[in-house]
């Protein structure tokens, strides 16, 4: 959890979003989907973080137009 959200707060947010979307999850799959949701929140935080030009992957290059 990228922004130091407690487990209880994460679960409450997840449950609210699922209820708002009208999705009823089986209890057997809830834990796995909740873990994926927590991971997604972390990935989104990385995506929106400011990055320097040195963080670009090595395979990015420009081709001069002819």
Kinemage of the C-alpha trace (Angstrom):
@kinemage 1
@onewidth
@group {chain A} dominant
@subgroup {mainchain}
@vectorlist {calphas} color= white
{ca unk a 1} P 0.000 0.000 0.000
{ca unk a 2} L 1.845 2.954 -1.317
{ca unk a 3} L 0.358 5.725 0.796
{ca unk a 4} L 0.608 3.898 4.138
{ca unk a 5} L -3.111 3.102 4.129
{ca unk a 6} L -4.061 0.693 6.907
{ca unk a 7} L -5.449 -2.705 5.999
{ca unk a 8} L -8.821 -1.778 7.492
{ca unk a 9} L -8.982 1.438 5.450
{ca unk a 10} L -7.994 -0.433 2.292
{ca unk a 11} L -10.719 -3.024 2.857
{ca unk a 12} L -13.304 -0.316 3.560
{ca unk a 13} L -12.366 1.531 0.360
{ca unk a 14} L -12.465 -1.699 -1.645
{ca unk a 15} L -15.851 -2.704 -0.232
{ca unk a 16} L -17.246 0.763 -0.965
{ca unk a 17} L -16.055 0.640 -4.572
{ca unk a 18} L -17.447 -2.859 -5.088
{ca unk a 19} L -20.810 -1.853 -3.594
{ca unk a 20} L -20.928 1.307 -5.720
{ca unk a 21} L -20.281 -0.787 -8.839
{ca unk a 22} L -22.907 -3.338 -7.796
{ca unk a 23} L -20.386 -6.189 -7.651
{ca unk a 24} L -20.996 -8.972 -5.142
{ca unk a 25} L -17.810 -10.967 -4.650
{ca unk a 26} L -17.836 -14.530 -3.354
{ca unk a 27} L -16.115 -14.646 0.020
{ca unk a 28} L -13.738 -17.324 -1.296
{ca unk a 29} L -12.266 -14.952 -3.909
{ca unk a 30} L -12.384 -11.685 -1.956
{ca unk a 31} L -8.933 -12.029 -0.377
{ca unk a 32} L -7.201 -12.597 -3.698
{ca unk a 33} L -8.994 -9.743 -5.431
{ca unk a 34} L -8.319 -7.454 -2.475
{ca unk a 35} L -4.591 -8.254 -2.731
{ca unk a 36} L -4.675 -7.443 -6.451
{ca unk a 37} L -6.457 -4.165 -5.677
{ca unk a 38} L -3.785 -3.218 -3.138
{ca unk a 39} L -1.071 -3.990 -5.697
{ca unk a 40} L -2.864 -1.926 -8.342
{ca unk a 41} L -2.996 1.065 -5.982
{ca unk a 42} L 0.755 0.753 -5.511
{ca unk a 43} L 1.381 0.570 -9.252
{ca unk a 44} L -0.775 3.649 -9.843
{ca unk a 45} L 1.261 5.582 -7.294
{ca unk a 46} L 4.443 4.690 -9.196
{ca unk a 47} L 2.859 5.682 -12.491
{ca unk a 48} L 1.980 9.147 -11.229
{ca unk a 49} L 5.320 9.782 -9.505
{ca unk a 50} L 7.600 12.397 -11.060
{ca unk a 51} L 10.495 10.756 -12.898
{ca unk a 52} L 13.765 12.092 -14.236
{ca unk a 53} L 14.860 11.534 -17.828
{ca unk a 54} L 17.477 9.092 -16.523
{ca unk a 55} L 14.678 6.733 -15.459
{ca unk a 56} L 13.740 6.058 -19.084
{ca unk a 57} L 14.302 2.493 -20.255
{ca unk a 58} L 17.431 1.822 -22.304
{ca unk a 59} L 15.442 0.646 -25.331
{ca unk a 60} L 13.845 4.052 -25.960
{ca unk a 61} L 15.423 5.838 -28.906
{ca unk a 62} L 14.643 8.326 -31.654
{ca unk a 63} L 14.921 7.758 -35.379
{ca unk a 64} L 15.681 10.784 -37.501
{ca unk a 65} L 13.121 11.442 -40.230
{ca unk a 66} L 14.472 11.364 -43.783
